[in-house]
Amino acid sequence: MRLRSTAALATVATLLGCGGATTPAPTPTPTRTATPTPVAAPMIARAQPTIPLWSAGAPGALGTTPADQPELTPYLPPAGRANGTGVVIFPGGGYQHLSMAHEGSEIANWLAGLGVTTFVVKYRLGPSYHHPTMLTDAQRAIRIARSRAAEWGVDPNRLGVIGFSAGGHLASTTGTHFDAGAASSSDPIEHASSRPDFMILMYPVITMRDSVAHAGSKLNLLGKDPSPELVQLLSNETQVTPQTPPTFLVHTVDDRTVPVENSLLFYRALRAASVSAEMHIYEHGPHGFGLAANNPVLATWTTLCENWMRMHGWLGASK
């Protein structure tokens, strides 16, 4: 685990249990701290036509409005730059709304510059929908990207996920609740595995336990008065196994919306299961900073992530 300053080191050591720190109170609403909007980078990612996750309508849909129809938008790197790696992107928004530009198309554009093909997912939200609808949408998006990988120049064994805030919870859920696909299904998309090959989790919601849970995400995902068993099932730090994919985590100590303990809990669980993991904790920074183009300190996370991906071979040419 790499830390961004000496002060952050002391703070994180305390949070990990070395000093008996008091747990910060969770934010009771899904409101996220806004950050100033920087000048957008030139768009080099090539957006492809948006496709429905289910051509005949999503299972369990409550209507036919756009909110009832989950979608996936592929973004291709500049011509000749694709390296065979794909990433499915889950924007955040407390499971109540989606930050489709700040944590969607802007992230696709950054990754396109690295030669990565991406897929931005519009998944269904609370309070109209609850678990397992969001996971069903997320798994379907991964299956589509994997089953049609050749069409988009992606190696099906180099398909990761990135998620932000509640989207980070959804991404971590795909990495702790996955299956190998249903070979007997009449739908060839369902034959594909829903397991991501790696995860990038940005200031993620991880736990549904009251001590450090983000109350808004919990309410929108699980509804009122969820059972203890459901809370445990979707507290993803309790669901890590040796089969959980390698993970890269980023958080800030003074995140007042999603406490940093969420990332710490997940990192500790990954380490206990001997899963490859790297975590970067910044001393200062608001929740929801995205690429943080207006913050020269937080903006370094993209370089750190690139280095991590390169170390694992996900930014080199596909073999």
C-alpha positions in Angstrom: 0.0 0.0 0.0 1.5 3.4 -1.0 0.6 6.6 0.9 0.7 10.1 -0.4 2.3 11.9 2.6 3.8 11.4 6.1 0.7 12.8 7.7 -1.5 10.4 5.6 0.7 7.5 6.8 0.0 8.4 10.4 -3.6 8.8 9.8 -4.0 5.5 7.9 -2.0 3.6 10.5 -4.5 4.8 13.1 -7.5 3.9 10.9 -6.1 0.4 10.3 -6.3 -0.2 14.0 -2.9 1.0 15.4 -4.3 3.9 17.4 -7.9 3.1 18.2 -9.3 5.9 16.1 -12.9 7.0 16.3 -14.9 6.0 13.2 -16.2 9.1 11.3 -19.9 9.4 11.2 -21.4 8.3 7.9 -23.2 10.9 5.8 -27.0 10.3 6.1 -27.9 11.3 2.5 -26.6 10.4 -0.9 -25.5 14.0 -1.5 -22.0 14.2 -3.0 -19.5 17.0 -2.6 -19.2 18.9 -5.9 -15.9 19.8 -7.3 -15.1 22.7 -9.7 -15.5 21.6 -13.3 -12.2 21.7 -15.1 -11.8 22.3 -18.8 -12.6 19.0 -20.6 -9.8 17.2 -22.3 -10.2 16.9 -26.1 -12.4 13.9 -26.8 -10.3 11.2 -28.5 -12.5 8.2 -27.4 -14.7 7.2 -30.3 -18.2 6.7 -28.9 -20.1 3.9 -30.6 -23.9 3.5 -30.8 -25.5 2.8 -27.4 -27.0 -0.6 -27.1 -29.6 -2.0 -24.6 -28.4 -4.6 -22.3 -31.4 -6.7 -23.3 -32.7 -6.2 -26.8 -36.2 -7.4 -25.8 -36.4 -5.4 -22.6 -34.7 -5.8 -19.2 -35.9 -8.5 -16.9 -38.0 -7.2 -14.1 -38.4 -3.8 -15.8 -41.2 -1.8 -14.1 -41.9 0.2 -17.3 -40.6 1.3 -20.6 -39.0 4.7 -19.7 -35.3 5.3 -20.2 -34.9 4.7 -16.4 -36.2 1.2 -16.9 -33.9 0.2 -19.8 -30.2 -0.2 -18.9 -27.7 0.5 -21.6 -24.1 0.2 -22.5 -22.1 2.6 -24.7 -18.8 1.3 -26.1 -15.9 3.8 -26.5 -13.0 2.8 -28.8 -9.4 4.2 -28.6 -8.0 6.2 -31.5 -7.5 4.1 -34.6 -4.5 1.8 -34.4 -4.1 2.4 -30.6 -6.1 -0.4 -29.1 -4.1 -2.8 -27.0 -6.7 -5.5 -26.4 -7.7 -4.4 -22.8 -11.3 -3.5 -22.0 -12.8 -1.8 -19.0 -16.5 -1.6 -18.0 -17.2 1.7 -16.3 -19.8 2.1 -13.6 -20.4 5.8 -12.8 -21.4 6.7 -9.2 -24.4 8.6 -7.8 -25.5 6.9 -4.6 -27.6 4.3 -6.5 -30.0 7.2 -7.1 -28.5 9.1 -10.1 -25.5 8.6 -12.4 -22.6 10.9 -13.1 -22.4 9.8 -16.7 -19.9 12.5 -17.9 -17.7 13.1 -14.8 -17.3 9.4 -14.0 -18.3 7.9 -17.4 -17.3 9.5 -20.7 -14.4 11.5 -19.2 -13.0 8.2 -17.8 -13.5 6.5 -21.1 -11.5 9.3 -22.8 -8.6 9.0 -20.3 -8.5 5.2 -20.8 -8.8 5.6 -24.6 -5.5 7.5 -24.5 -3.9 4.4 -23.0 -5.3 2.2 -25.8 -8.1 0.8 -23.6 -11.6 0.1 -25.0 -14.3 1.0 -22.5 -18.0 0.4 -22.0 -20.0 3.0 -19.9 -23.0 1.4 -18.2 -26.3 3.1 -17.5 -27.7 0.7 -14.8 -31.1 0.8 -13.1 -31.4 2.8 -9.8 -33.3 3.2 -6.6 -35.7 3.9 -5.2 -37.6 2.2 -8.0 -35.2 -0.8 -8.1 -33.2 -2.6 -5.5 -30.7 -5.5 -5.3 -30.3 -7.8 -7.3 -31.3 -5.6 -10.3 -28.2 -3.4 -10.2 -25.9 -6.5 -10.1 -27.9 -8.2 -12.8 -27.4 -5.1 -15.1 -23.7 -5.0 -14.2 -23.1 -8.7 -14.9 -25.0 -8.4 -18.2 -22.7 -5.5 -19.2 -19.6 -7.6 -18.5 -21.0 -10.6 -20.4 -21.8 -8.4 -23.4 -18.3 -6.9 -23.5 -16.8 -10.4 -23.2 -19.1 -12.2 -25.6 -18.6 -9.6 -28.3 -14.9 -8.9 -27.5 -13.7 -9.7 -31.0 -16.0 -7.2 -32.5 -14.5 -4.4 -30.3 -10.9 -5.6 -30.5 -10.8 -6.8 -26.8 -9.1 -9.8 -25.4 -11.9 -11.5 -23.3 -9.2 -12.4 -20.7 -8.3 -8.7 -20.2 -11.6 -7.2 -19.2 -11.7 -5.2 -16.0 -14.1 -2.9 -14.3 -13.8 0.6 -12.8 -16.4 2.1 -10.5 -16.8 5.4 -8.6 -18.5 5.7 -5.2 -21.7 3.7 -5.4 -20.5 2.6 -8.8 -17.4 1.3 -6.9 -19.7 -0.8 -4.8 -21.3 -2.2 -7.9 -17.9 -2.9 -9.4 -16.7 -4.6 -6.2 -19.9 -6.6 -6.2 -19.1 -8.0 -9.7 -15.7 -9.0 -8.3 -17.1 -10.8 -5.3 -20.4 -12.2 -6.7 -19.7 -13.7 -10.1 -20.4 -16.9 -12.1 -18.9 -18.7 -15.0 -21.9 -18.2 -17.2 -24.8 -20.5 -18.1 -23.7 -22.9 -20.8 -27.3 -24.2 -21.2 -28.8 -20.8 -21.9 -30.5 -20.1 -25.2 -28.9 -16.6 -25.1 -25.3 -16.9 -26.2 -24.4 -13.7 -24.2 -25.3 -15.6 -21.0 -22.6 -18.2 -21.8 -19.9 -15.7 -20.9 -18.4 -15.3 -17.4 -19.3 -12.3 -15.4 -16.0 -12.2 -13.5 -13.9 -9.1 -14.2 -10.2 -9.8 -14.6 -9.3 -6.8 -12.5 -11.0 -4.0 -10.5 -10.3 -0.3 -10.1 -12.3 1.2 -7.2 -12.4 4.9 -6.8 -13.6 6.2 -3.4 -15.9 3.2 -3.3 -18.8 2.3 -1.1 -17.9 -1.2 0.1 -19.9 -2.0 3.2 -23.6 -1.9 4.0 -22.9 -2.2 7.8 -24.1 0.8 9.7 -20.8 1.8 11.2 -19.3 3.2 8.0 -22.0 2.5 5.4 -23.1 5.3 3.1 -26.7 5.6 4.2 -28.1 6.8 0.9 -26.5 4.0 -1.2 -27.7 1.5 1.4 -31.2 2.7 1.3 -31.4 2.9 -2.5 -29.7 -0.5 -3.0 -31.3 -2.6 -0.2 -34.5 -0.6 0.6 -35.8 0.0 4.1 -35.1 -2.5 6.9 -33.0 -5.0 4.9 -32.4 -8.3 6.6 -29.1 -8.9 8.4 -28.3 -11.6 5.8 -28.8 -9.2 2.9 -26.6 -6.5 4.6 -23.9 -9.1 5.1 -24.2 -10.3 1.5 -23.7 -6.9 0.0 -21.0 -5.8 2.5 -18.4 -6.8 0.0 -15.5 -6.8 2.4 -17.1 -10.0 3.8 -17.4 -11.6 0.4 -13.7 -11.6 -0.7 -12.2 -14.9 -1.7 -8.9 -15.9 -3.3 -10.8 -15.8 -6.6 -11.5 -12.1 -6.2 -9.7 -10.2 -9.0 -6.6 -8.0 -8.4 -7.7 -4.6 -7.2 -6.5 -1.0 -7.3 -8.1 1.4 -4.7 -8.1 5.2 -4.2 -9.6 7.2 -1.4 -9.1 10.3 0.6 -8.8 10.5 4.4 -11.2 13.4 4.7 -13.9 12.1 2.4 -17.0 13.2 4.3 -19.5 11.3 2.1 -18.0 7.8 1.9 -15.6 7.2 4.9 -12.2 6.0 3.9 -12.8 2.9 6.1 -14.7 1.4 3.2 -11.5 1.1 1.1 -9.5 0.1 4.2 -11.9 -2.8 5.0 -11.7 -4.0 1.4 -7.9 -3.8 1.2 -7.6 -5.7 4.5 -9.9 -8.4 3.2 -8.0 -8.7 -0.1 -4.7 -9.1 1.8 -6.2 -11.7 4.1 -7.3 -13.7 1.0 -3.8 -13.2 -0.7 -5.4 -11.2 -3.5 -3.0 -8.8 -5.3 -4.0 -5.3 -4.3 -2.6 -1.7 -4.3 -4.2 1.2 -2.4 -3.5 4.9 -2.4 -4.8 7.1 0.4 -4.6 10.8 -0.1 -4.6 13.0 3.0 -7.0 15.6 1.5 -9.7 15.7 -1.2 -13.4 15.8 -1.6 -15.6 12.9 -2.5 -16.4 12.5 -6.2 -13.3 14.1 -7.6 -13.2 12.0 -10.8 -10.1 12.6 -12.9 -9.3 15.6 -10.5 -7.9 17.6 -13.4 -8.2 20.8 -11.3 -6.2 19.3 -8.4 -2.5 18.5 -9.1 -2.2 16.2 -6.1 -5.3 14.1 -6.6 -4.7 14.0 -10.4 -1.7 11.8 -9.8 -4.0 8.9 -9.2 -4.3 8.3 -13.0 -0.5 7.9 -13.4 -0.4 5.5 -10.4 -3.2 3.5 -11.9 -1.5 3.4 -15.3 1.7 2.2 -13.6 -0.3 -0.6 -11.9 -2.0 -1.6 -15.1 1.3 -1.6 -16.9 2.9 -3.7 -14.2 0.2 -6.4 -14.6 0.6 -6.3 -18.4 -2.8 -4.8 -19.2 -1.4 -1.8 -21.1 0.9 -3.8 -23.4 0.0 -5.4 -26.7 -2.4 -8.4 -26.4 -0.6 -11.7 -26.8 
